Amino acid sequence: MKYENYIYSKTHDYYLVLPMKTASTAAAWIFTYFDFFAYSRKFDENNDFVELPNPALTMVHSFYLPPEVNNPKIIMTTRNPYDRFLSKFIFSWLKPEPPSVSDFDSYVIKSIENNPFSFNYPDNINPTYVIHLENAYEDYMKIPFVADSNISKSGVLKEVLGKKMNESRFKLNKGEFLNQKNKELIYSYMKNQFEPFGYEK
């Protein structure tokens, strides 16, 4: 059996794509207010499926979209790929002592070799709206149904976005950890996440 999950709002007819380490926890919480819910498809050996709402899922890190839907309207969260890579590294660091730059260098090399899903971005995803972590509130307000909502007009949206939901255990010096060598590797691996979303090499 194979399962695929996605987030969709029947009310607004938008899909929500939440890559890891892009303020996706906040986005999942916020868009629940707008009737975005997770759906699961259970496939059999003939690739036939049963689809059901999945209220147990509050977060879906998936790029799956129903293939039968033409030109889906998509909202996606994103983040500077360098910062995202470093954040994922800190998140996955389980040792009690702080990591070193060489630890991060090794992590970058091994991650690229293993081609992890968490850093991939398929070229067939063309979002209608992109929410950049760096200026999230402004990007949320570009979405008409968000801008016109009570959660926006009341100031709750701005308040929520001003809080960090997943605080890192370690405060690392970004300028020290992101050196020219590992930045070149990250750029080569995540090139399709730079210019298309307004990030510089």
C-alpha positions, 0 to 999 in steps of 0.5 A: 500500500502507498499513501499520499497526503496533501492539504487543500481548501474546498472553500477557497480551491487552493492547495497548500505546499509546506516545505520543511523549515519554512515557517510551515508550523505557523502556516499550517496553523494559520491556514486551518482558519481558512478551511485548509485540511489534510487529505490522504490517498491510499493506493492499492497495487493497481494504483486505484485509491481511496481518499479521505480527510485526515484530521489526524494530520496537522502538518504535511511536508509533501509536494504531492498534488492530485494529478487529475487537477489541471493548473491547481492554485497553490500557496507555498511557503519558502525561505532563503535556501542557505538559511533553510539548510542551516536550520534543518541541520540545527533541527537534526543535531541531537548531541548535547554540545553545540555543533562545529562548522566542520559538522555542518560541512559534513552534513551538507555533503552527506545530505546532497549525496543522500538526496533527501526529500526535505531539500528537494523542490519539484519543477512542476510546482508553480505556486500562485502565491509564495510566502517568504519567511523573511517578509511573511506578513506582507506575503500573506496580505497579498492573498485576498481571502487572507487580507479580507479576513477577521484574523488579519483585520484584528491584528491576530495574524501579525501577532502570530507571525511575530512569534517563533513556534519552533525555537532552535536549541543553539544560536549559531553564527550564520556568517561563520557556518555558511562559508563559500565552500558549503554555499556553493554546494547548497546553491548547486543542489538547490538552484531552482529555489533561488532565483525563482523565489527572489533569492540571490546566490 
